[in-house]
Amino acid sequence: MRQISVLLPTLKPFSSLHPTIPLISFRSSSSFLFKPFSVAFNTNRLRPFRFDFCVRAMASHIVGYPRMGPKRELKFALESFWDGKSSAEDLQKVAADLRTSIWKQMADAGIKYIPSNTFSYYDQVLDTTAMLGAVPPRYNWNGGEIGFDVYFSMARGNASVPAMEMTKWFDTNYHFIVPELGPDVKFSYASHKAVNEYKEAKALGLDTVPVLVGPVSYLLLSKPAKGVEKSFSLLSLIDKILPVYKEVVSELKAAGATWIQFDEPTLVMDLDSHKLQAFSNAYSKLESSLSGLNVLIETYFADVPAEVYKTITSLKGVTGFGFDLVRGSKTLDLIKGGFPSGKYLFAGVVDGRNIWANDLAASLSTLQALEVIAGKDKLVVSTSCSLLHTAVDLLNETKLDEEIKSWLAFAAQKVVEVNALAKALSGHKDEAFFSANAAAQASRKSSPRVTNEAVQKAAAALKGSDHRRATNVSARLDSQQKKLNLPILPTTTIGSFPQTLELRKARREYKAKKISEEAYVTAMKEEINKVVKLQEEFDIDVLVHGEPERNDMVEYFGEQLSGFAFTVNGWVQSYGSRCVKPPIIYGDVSRPKAMTVFWSSMAQSMTKRPMKGMLTGPVTILNWSFVRNDQPRSETCYQIALAIKDEVEDLEKAGITVIQIDEAALREGLPLRKSEQAFYLDWAVHSFRITNCGVQDTTQIHTHMCYSNFNDIIHSIINMDADVITIENSRSDEKLLSVFREGVKYGAGIGPGVYDIHSPRIPSTEEIADRINKMLAVLESNILWVNPDCGLKTRKYTEVKPALTNMVAAAKLLRTQLASAK
């Protein structure tokens, strides 16, 4: 129940019930159920008066909400602050305004359980690290409340020390900052953010549900700090961090919190009995502190295993359980098999990871079946996960095709869907809203723009072959070396160069038809020439054209493929202030014409050195798009693979001898449960091989992979059969190299990144040389490449020039040393 104070002026008499006492009646609205009441006004008194009444919000809940703002307000505020153009107070003001707007939006929609502490200046796991005072010693934190200096140094590094490792958040494109822990970490309550944000909402009249990353998931997502044995049990720290959690809980209770949400997403993983026991023990130890609070344990991204379901639903101090019923459809069977009496079921039926409008009729049917099991007053309609992973508001999309737009729902619309389902469940169904939804669902199923029979036929024909190149990789590398004549430890970059304001302006003006195509091509040509000459000055061996014509590595290709739609403001946070704008794959995919040949040919004509053709691979285009949910993802991926295959072969015909097909997101799509991983890896790796199975032995195929844990899929990476793979390495303490120390033999070319491009820090020649030496300890010098971790798009030339100069100098130093050793 929410209490609302209303201030009313004196009104003239109008009621027929009494000539001098007007009667105002209130009816139910879209947001609340109002208990019937009337208010009598004494018209003899010429002053307003206040009265209170209660409204009941529906049983609805949102797991979390995007932080960046509908127009990326937080991104711009962060980058302005980092650049020294604005103050901490300016940044805090933007953040506070965003939080207020988000909370108000949910309240206005009628959401009962509104989350707080889901906002973050960088990452929610980093926020938890700050809360626990688990700051690595290199940041010289001396205690007290953690401020922006220490917080952003952990996230981004600074002039003297590198950032903490960043890796993918489960199977999403969001990245989190990995905690570095060990037996000597002294935990202390060092960030009061959760309590402060709860109080901030309360001051606005909103009683929110504070959200914390759960203690067990926090530890399971951590890694042993540098110098700590890799075998160190992170869960052994549970008794050291629980006292801090208890302090937070105590402060939240004192501030008036009635609910608290613990996000424990690792519960969807394959957990052994030891890890499961850790959950039971942790929440048993928290039980007394949590007394008097309603406790929600929230899970998402996959099915909850049967043993996990049994364990968590047996926890005594827990009031409710949140389940992803979109990606976790098997969890429905577990619930139907038995749900604890008297507990709340938070049913995640609205997809937090895609942009398709909910099938309200189907969801309502599911909810009605669950209501019988959980009880009418114990079922809460929720999102499948945080809406962080979807775009913010469809209302900002004024240029999107109206038919396609009718099929979609962004975060703001999903909030409305949640409340509409909660209202319908309580007997107050908005018939017009449900009818419009049903019409949109039918339109999407019958629309001719969704299906292309020729594409479906071509994709179906792929299943008879594994699409491997005819010659093995070692023979191909010999043929390529004869043609390319590269030095030992060849240097290259990953693709993009800094995108200056002038460059972005030229692209924007061309798109808006403010400059001619000729003027645009001239501007891009000048930029490409500048980048080519710069790389020649650095003495880099295999060049790139810098990608000045590209807005995003996925969107750029999607704009030139059929079956894709695009947004103007459909931004989604990837990490920190970095946002991506995923295309929407709504139909069958094909390539109407060549996409990159013009630019790559132009760049190759400017140099005698090899120029890489730069493409994004089918699995990455799939995983970094909002994908149609009306056919298997594998089918869509095969269609994209055929389109990229056409482009690869056209590049080869145009004389491009090195072609990079980025599969930055291959690991990201790996299902969380081991039983489902082999099938995914089979079609994902097959899709990559389809793209380049038709090229000559002398054409060198590169691929690139971004931040992830690759060690468990190294054999699938080998099975991709690329000639050269460049891969993130520097930010994760050379974790990748451990797989080679353990005896995995890799015969293709490989370039583990030698420096972190996500940090403004410039590594020295000696530091890079040291990294290369570590690589040479486990990899043969004739297959090792030297390159940064990732593309340079987000960096400045003042950072890129010295960093690449030092990288080439380090490679040359090592070449000299290797020659001397021989």
RAFENFEN-V370004 format. One record per residue. N is the residue number from 0. D_FIRST is the distance of its C-alpha to the first C-alpha in Angstrom with 1 decimal. Layout:
n-><N & N>
d_first-><D_FIRST & D_FIRST>
This chain:
n-><0 & 1 & 2 & 3 & 4 & 5 & 6 & 7 & 8 & 9 & 10 & 11 & 12 & 13 & 14 & 15 & 16 & 17 & 18 & 19 & 20 & 21 & 22 & 23 & 24 & 25 & 26 & 27 & 28 & 29 & 30 & 31 & 32 & 33 & 34 & 35 & 36 & 37 & 38 & 39 & 40 & 41 & 42 & 43 & 44 & 45 & 46 & 47 & 48 & 49 & 50 & 51 & 52 & 53 & 54 & 55 & 56 & 57 & 58 & 59 & 60 & 61 & 62 & 63 & 64 & 65 & 66 & 67 & 68 & 69 & 70 & 71 & 72 & 73 & 74 & 75 & 76 & 77 & 78 & 79 & 80 & 81 & 82 & 83 & 84 & 85 & 86 & 87 & 88 & 89 & 90 & 91 & 92 & 93 & 94 & 95 & 96 & 97 & 98 & 99 & 100 & 101 & 102 & 103 & 104 & 105 & 106 & 107 & 108 & 109 & 110 & 111 & 112 & 113 & 114 & 115 & 116 & 117 & 118 & 119 & 120 & 121 & 122 & 123 & 124 & 125 & 126 & 127 & 128 & 129 & 130 & 131 & 132 & 133 & 134 & 135 & 136 & 137 & 138 & 139 & 140 & 141 & 142 & 143 & 144 & 145 & 146 & 147 & 148 & 149 & 150 & 151 & 152 & 153 & 154 & 155 & 156 & 157 & 158 & 159 & 160 & 161 & 162 & 163 & 164 & 165 & 166 & 167 & 168 & 169 & 170 & 171 & 172 & 173 & 174 & 175 & 176 & 177 & 178 & 179 & 180 & 181 & 182 & 183 & 184 & 185 & 186 & 187 & 188 & 189 & 190 & 191 & 192 & 193 & 194 & 195 & 196 & 197 & 198 & 199 & 200 & 201 & 202 & 203 & 204 & 205 & 206 & 207 & 208 & 209 & 210 & 211 & 212 & 213 & 214 & 215 & 216 & 217 & 218 & 219 & 220 & 221 & 222 & 223 & 224 & 225 & 226 & 227 & 228 & 229 & 230 & 231 & 232 & 233 & 234 & 235 & 236 & 237 & 238 & 239 & 240 & 241 & 242 & 243 & 244 & 245 & 246 & 247 & 248 & 249 & 250 & 251 & 252 & 253 & 254 & 255 & 256 & 257 & 258 & 259 & 260 & 261 & 262 & 263 & 264 & 265 & 266 & 267 & 268 & 269 & 270 & 271 & 272 & 273 & 274 & 275 & 276 & 277 & 278 & 279 & 280 & 281 & 282 & 283 & 284 & 285 & 286 & 287 & 288 & 289 & 290 & 291 & 292 & 293 & 294 & 295 & 296 & 297 & 298 & 299 & 300 & 301 & 302 & 303 & 304 & 305 & 306 & 307 & 308 & 309 & 310 & 311 & 312 & 313 & 314 & 315 & 316 & 317 & 318 & 319 & 320 & 321 & 322 & 323 & 324 & 325 & 326 & 327 & 328 & 329 & 330 & 331 & 332 & 333 & 334 & 335 & 336 & 337 & 338 & 339 & 340 & 341 & 342 & 343 & 344 & 345 & 346 & 347 & 348 & 349 & 350 & 351 & 352 & 353 & 354 & 355 & 356 & 357 & 358 & 359 & 360 & 361 & 362 & 363 & 364 & 365 & 366 & 367 & 368 & 369 & 370 & 371 & 372 & 373 & 374 & 375 & 376 & 377 & 378 & 379 & 380 & 381 & 382 & 383 & 384 & 385 & 386 & 387 & 388 & 389 & 390 & 391 & 392 & 393 & 394 & 395 & 396 & 397 & 398 & 399 & 400 & 401 & 402 & 403 & 404 & 405 & 406 & 407 & 408 & 409 & 410 & 411 & 412 & 413 & 414 & 415 & 416 & 417 & 418 & 419 & 420 & 421 & 422 & 423 & 424 & 425 & 426 & 427 & 428 & 429 & 430 & 431 & 432 & 433 & 434 & 435 & 436 & 437 & 438 & 439 & 440 & 441 & 442 & 443 & 444 & 445 & 446 & 447 & 448 & 449 & 450 & 451 & 452 & 453 & 454 & 455 & 456 & 457 & 458 & 459 & 460 & 461 & 462 & 463 & 464 & 465 & 466 & 467 & 468 & 469 & 470 & 471 & 472 & 473 & 474 & 475 & 476 & 477 & 478 & 479 & 480 & 481 & 482 & 483 & 484 & 485 & 486 & 487 & 488 & 489 & 490 & 491 & 492 & 493 & 494 & 495 & 496 & 497 & 498 & 499 & 500 & 501 & 502 & 503 & 504 & 505 & 506 & 507 & 508 & 509 & 510 & 511 & 512 & 513 & 514 & 515 & 516 & 517 & 518 & 519 & 520 & 521 & 522 & 523 & 524 & 525 & 526 & 527 & 528 & 529 & 530 & 531 & 532 & 533 & 534 & 535 & 536 & 537 & 538 & 539 & 540 & 541 & 542 & 543 & 544 & 545 & 546 & 547 & 548 & 549 & 550 & 551 & 552 & 553 & 554 & 555 & 556 & 557 & 558 & 559 & 560 & 561 & 562 & 563 & 564 & 565 & 566 & 567 & 568 & 569 & 570 & 571 & 572 & 573 & 574 & 575 & 576 & 577 & 578 & 579 & 580 & 581 & 582 & 583 & 584 & 585 & 586 & 587 & 588 & 589 & 590 & 591 & 592 & 593 & 594 & 595 & 596 & 597 & 598 & 599 & 600 & 601 & 602 & 603 & 604 & 605 & 606 & 607 & 608 & 609 & 610 & 611 & 612 & 613 & 614 & 615 & 616 & 617 & 618 & 619 & 620 & 621 & 622 & 623 & 624 & 625 & 626 & 627 & 628 & 629 & 630 & 631 & 632 & 633 & 634 & 635 & 636 & 637 & 638 & 639 & 640 & 641 & 642 & 643 & 644 & 645 & 646 & 647 & 648 & 649 & 650 & 651 & 652 & 653 & 654 & 655 & 656 & 657 & 658 & 659 & 660 & 661 & 662 & 663 & 664 & 665 & 666 & 667 & 668 & 669 & 670 & 671 & 672 & 673 & 674 & 675 & 676 & 677 & 678 & 679 & 680 & 681 & 682 & 683 & 684 & 685 & 686 & 687 & 688 & 689 & 690 & 691 & 692 & 693 & 694 & 695 & 696 & 697 & 698 & 699 & 700 & 701 & 702 & 703 & 704 & 705 & 706 & 707 & 708 & 709 & 710 & 711 & 712 & 713 & 714 & 715 & 716 & 717 & 718 & 719 & 720 & 721 & 722 & 723 & 724 & 725 & 726 & 727 & 728 & 729 & 730 & 731 & 732 & 733 & 734 & 735 & 736 & 737 & 738 & 739 & 740 & 741 & 742 & 743 & 744 & 745 & 746 & 747 & 748 & 749 & 750 & 751 & 752 & 753 & 754 & 755 & 756 & 757 & 758 & 759 & 760 & 761 & 762 & 763 & 764 & 765 & 766 & 767 & 768 & 769 & 770 & 771 & 772 & 773 & 774 & 775 & 776 & 777 & 778 & 779 & 780 & 781 & 782 & 783 & 784 & 785 & 786 & 787 & 788 & 789 & 790 & 791 & 792 & 793 & 794 & 795 & 796 & 797 & 798 & 799 & 800 & 801 & 802 & 803 & 804 & 805 & 806 & 807 & 808 & 809 & 810 & 811 & 812 & 813 & 814 & 815 & 816 & 817 & 818 & 819 & 820 & 821>
d_first-><0.0 & 3.8 & 6.6 & 9.7 & 13.2 & 15.7 & 19.4 & 21.6 & 25.4 & 27.6 & 28.3 & 31.4 & 31.4 & 31.0 & 29.7 & 32.2 & 30.4 & 31.7 & 34.2 & 32.7 & 28.9 & 27.2 & 24.1 & 21.5 & 19.5 & 16.7 & 16.6 & 14.6 & 15.2 & 15.8 & 12.6 & 9.9 & 10.0 & 10.3 & 10.9 & 14.6 & 15.6 & 18.5 & 19.6 & 23.1 & 25.1 & 28.2 & 30.6 & 33.1 & 31.3 & 31.8 & 29.0 & 25.4 & 22.6 & 18.9 & 16.1 & 12.4 & 9.9 & 6.3 & 5.8 & 4.6 & 6.5 & 9.4 & 10.5 & 12.6 & 14.2 & 17.2 & 19.7 & 21.2 & 22.5 & 26.0 & 26.9 & 30.0 & 28.5 & 29.4 & 32.8 & 33.4 & 32.6 & 32.2 & 35.5 & 37.5 & 36.0 & 36.9 & 40.4 & 41.1 & 40.1 & 42.3 & 45.1 & 45.0 & 44.3 & 41.0 & 39.6 & 36.9 & 34.9 & 35.3 & 33.9 & 31.0 & 30.1 & 30.2 & 28.0 & 25.4 & 25.4 & 24.9 & 22.0 & 20.2 & 21.2 & 19.9 & 16.4 & 16.2 & 17.6 & 15.0 & 12.1 & 14.1 & 14.7 & 11.1 & 11.3 & 8.4 & 10.9 & 13.0 & 16.2 & 18.0 & 21.7 & 22.7 & 24.7 & 28.3 & 31.4 & 33.5 & 32.1 & 29.3 & 32.0 & 33.9 & 30.8 & 30.7 & 34.4 & 33.8 & 31.1 & 33.6 & 36.5 & 38.5 & 40.6 & 44.0 & 46.9 & 48.4 & 45.8 & 47.0 & 43.6 & 44.2 & 40.8 & 38.1 & 35.1 & 36.0 & 36.5 & 37.3 & 41.0 & 40.6 & 37.6 & 39.4 & 42.7 & 41.2 & 39.9 & 43.0 & 45.8 & 47.8 & 51.5 & 52.5 & 50.3 & 48.8 & 45.1 & 43.4 & 43.6 & 41.3 & 40.8 & 38.8 & 35.2 & 35.8 & 37.1 & 35.5 & 37.2 & 35.0 & 36.9 & 35.8 & 37.8 & 39.2 & 39.0 & 42.4 & 42.4 & 45.1 & 45.8 & 46.5 & 43.2 & 41.7 & 37.9 & 36.0 & 32.6 & 33.7 & 30.8 & 27.5 & 26.1 & 23.1 & 22.0 & 23.0 & 21.0 & 17.8 & 18.6 & 19.5 & 16.2 & 14.5 & 17.0 & 15.8 & 12.3 & 11.0 & 10.1 & 12.4 & 14.2 & 17.7 & 20.4 & 23.8 & 26.9 & 27.4 & 30.4 & 32.5 & 32.2 & 33.0 & 36.2 & 37.1 & 36.9 & 39.1 & 42.9 & 45.6 & 46.6 & 50.2 & 52.6 & 50.4 & 51.7 & 50.2 & 49.9 & 47.6 & 44.6 & 41.5 & 39.4 & 41.6 & 39.6 & 36.3 & 36.9 & 37.6 & 34.4 & 31.9 & 32.4 & 31.1 & 28.1 & 27.5 & 27.8 & 25.2 & 22.7 & 23.6 & 23.0 & 19.6 & 18.5 & 20.1 & 18.2 & 14.8 & 14.2 & 12.3 & 13.7 & 17.2 & 19.0 & 22.8 & 24.7 & 27.7 & 29.5 & 32.8 & 31.6 & 32.8 & 36.3 & 39.2 & 38.7 & 41.4 & 40.7 & 41.1 & 38.2 & 36.0 & 36.8 & 35.8 & 32.2 & 32.2 & 33.8 & 31.6 & 28.3 & 30.0 & 31.0 & 27.6 & 26.0 & 26.4 & 25.1 & 22.0 & 21.3 & 17.9 & 16.5 & 15.3 & 18.2 & 18.6 & 22.2 & 22.7 & 26.0 & 27.5 & 30.7 & 32.3 & 32.4 & 31.6 & 34.9 & 35.0 & 35.9 & 33.1 & 30.6 & 32.0 & 31.9 & 28.3 & 26.7 & 28.7 & 27.2 & 25.7 & 23.4 & 21.5 & 18.2 & 18.4 & 21.1 & 21.3 & 24.4 & 26.2 & 27.0 & 29.0 & 31.7 & 31.0 & 31.7 & 33.5 & 30.4 & 29.3 & 32.3 & 31.3 & 27.8 & 29.5 & 32.0 & 29.3 & 25.8 & 24.8 & 23.0 & 19.6 & 19.1 & 16.8 & 18.9 & 18.1 & 20.6 & 22.2 & 23.6 & 23.6 & 26.7 & 26.2 & 30.0 & 31.3 & 31.0 & 31.4 & 28.9 & 27.1 & 28.7 & 25.6 & 27.4 & 28.6 & 25.3 & 23.5 & 26.4 & 25.9 & 22.2 & 23.0 & 25.7 & 23.4 & 20.8 & 23.7 & 24.3 & 20.9 & 19.1 & 16.7 & 13.6 & 15.2 & 16.2 & 14.7 & 16.6 & 18.1 & 21.2 & 24.4 & 24.7 & 24.0 & 24.7 & 27.1 & 29.9 & 29.5 & 30.2 & 27.7 & 27.6 & 29.8 & 29.8 & 32.2 & 34.8 & 36.9 & 40.0 & 38.9 & 40.5 & 38.3 & 38.8 & 37.9 & 35.0 & 33.5 & 33.6 & 31.5 & 28.0 & 27.6 & 24.5 & 22.8 & 23.5 & 22.4 & 18.9 & 19.0 & 20.6 & 17.9 & 15.3 & 18.0 & 18.6 & 15.0 & 15.0 & 18.5 & 17.7 & 15.1 & 17.9 & 17.3 & 20.1 & 21.3 & 25.0 & 26.5 & 24.8 & 25.9 & 29.4 & 29.9 & 29.0 & 31.5 & 34.1 & 33.8 & 34.2 & 37.3 & 38.7 & 38.6 & 40.3 & 43.1 & 43.8 & 47.4 & 46.6 & 45.0 & 48.2 & 51.6 & 54.0 & 56.6 & 54.1 & 52.8 & 56.4 & 57.4 & 54.4 & 55.3 & 58.9 & 57.9 & 57.3 & 61.0 & 61.6 & 60.2 & 61.4 & 63.0 & 65.6 & 69.1 & 70.2 & 68.7 & 67.1 & 69.9 & 72.5 & 70.2 & 69.8 & 73.6 & 74.0 & 71.4 & 72.9 & 76.3 & 74.8 & 72.4 & 74.5 & 71.7 & 72.3 & 71.0 & 67.4 & 66.8 & 64.1 & 61.6 & 58.1 & 55.2 & 55.1 & 53.3 & 54.5 & 52.5 & 51.0 & 51.9 & 50.3 & 53.5 & 53.2 & 49.6 & 50.6 & 53.5 & 51.4 & 48.7 & 51.5 & 53.2 & 50.1 & 49.5 & 53.3 & 54.1 & 56.9 & 59.4 & 59.6 & 62.9 & 61.4 & 58.5 & 60.9 & 63.1 & 60.2 & 59.2 & 62.8 & 63.3 & 60.3 & 61.4 & 64.9 & 63.6 & 61.6 & 64.7 & 67.0 & 64.6 & 64.5 & 68.3 & 68.6 & 66.4 & 68.7 & 65.9 & 67.5 & 65.2 & 63.6 & 60.5 & 60.2 & 56.9 & 54.8 & 54.6 & 53.9 & 50.8 & 47.2 & 45.8 & 47.6 & 45.7 & 44.8 & 48.5 & 49.7 & 46.9 & 47.9 & 51.3 & 50.4 & 49.6 & 46.3 & 44.2 & 41.9 & 40.8 & 38.0 & 38.4 & 35.2 & 34.2 & 34.5 & 33.2 & 33.6 & 36.4 & 36.8 & 36.3 & 36.8 & 38.6 & 37.1 & 38.5 & 38.2 & 38.6 & 40.5 & 39.1 & 41.5 & 41.0 & 44.5 & 47.8 & 49.2 & 52.8 & 54.8 & 56.5 & 58.7 & 59.4 & 56.7 & 58.2 & 62.0 & 62.7 & 61.2 & 62.4 & 65.9 & 65.9 & 65.0 & 67.6 & 70.2 & 69.6 & 70.6 & 72.9 & 70.3 & 68.1 & 65.0 & 62.0 & 60.5 & 56.7 & 54.4 & 51.0 & 51.1 & 49.5 & 47.1 & 45.8 & 45.4 & 43.5 & 41.2 & 40.6 & 39.7 & 36.8 & 38.7 & 38.8 & 37.1 & 39.3 & 42.3 & 42.9 & 42.8 & 46.4 & 47.6 & 46.2 & 47.7 & 51.1 & 51.1 & 50.4 & 53.1 & 55.7 & 54.8 & 55.3 & 58.5 & 60.0 & 59.2 & 60.7 & 63.9 & 64.2 & 63.9 & 66.6 & 68.8 & 68.3 & 69.8 & 66.7 & 67.6 & 64.5 & 61.2 & 57.8 & 55.1 & 52.0 & 49.8 & 47.4 & 44.5 & 46.4 & 45.0 & 41.5 & 41.3 & 42.4 & 40.1 & 38.3 & 39.8 & 43.5 & 44.2 & 43.3 & 45.1 & 48.7 & 47.9 & 46.1 & 48.9 & 51.5 & 50.4 & 49.3 & 52.7 & 54.5 & 52.9 & 54.2 & 57.7 & 57.8 & 57.5 & 60.8 & 62.8 & 65.4 & 66.5 & 69.8 & 70.3 & 71.1 & 67.6 & 65.4 & 61.8 & 59.3 & 55.6 & 52.9 & 49.8 & 47.1 & 45.0 & 44.4 & 45.7 & 48.8 & 50.6 & 49.2 & 50.3 & 53.6 & 55.6 & 53.7 & 54.3 & 58.0 & 57.8 & 56.7 & 60.4 & 60.0 & 63.1 & 61.0 & 57.5 & 55.9 & 52.9 & 50.5 & 51.8 & 52.0 & 48.4 & 48.1 & 51.1 & 53.3 & 51.3 & 52.8 & 56.3 & 55.6 & 55.8 & 59.3 & 60.2 & 59.3 & 62.0 & 60.5 & 63.3 & 62.4 & 65.3 & 63.8 & 63.4 & 60.3 & 58.9 & 56.3 & 54.8 & 56.7 & 54.1 & 50.4 & 49.9 & 46.1 & 47.1 & 49.1 & 51.4 & 55.1 & 56.8 & 60.4 & 63.3 & 63.7 & 60.1 & 60.3 & 63.7 & 62.3 & 59.6 & 62.4 & 64.4 & 61.6 & 61.5 & 65.2 & 65.1 & 63.4 & 64.3 & 67.7 & 68.7 & 69.8 & 66.3 & 64.3 & 62.9 & 61.6 & 58.5 & 55.2 & 52.0 & 50.7 & 51.3 & 51.7 & 49.7 & 47.1 & 49.8 & 52.0 & 55.8 & 56.3 & 54.7 & 56.1 & 59.8 & 60.3 & 58.3 & 60.3 & 63.5 & 62.8 & 61.9 & 65.2 & 67.1 & 65.7 & 66.7 & 70.2 & 70.5 & 69.7 & 72.1 & 74.8 & 74.1 & 74.1 & 77.4 & 78.9 & 77.8 & 79.6>
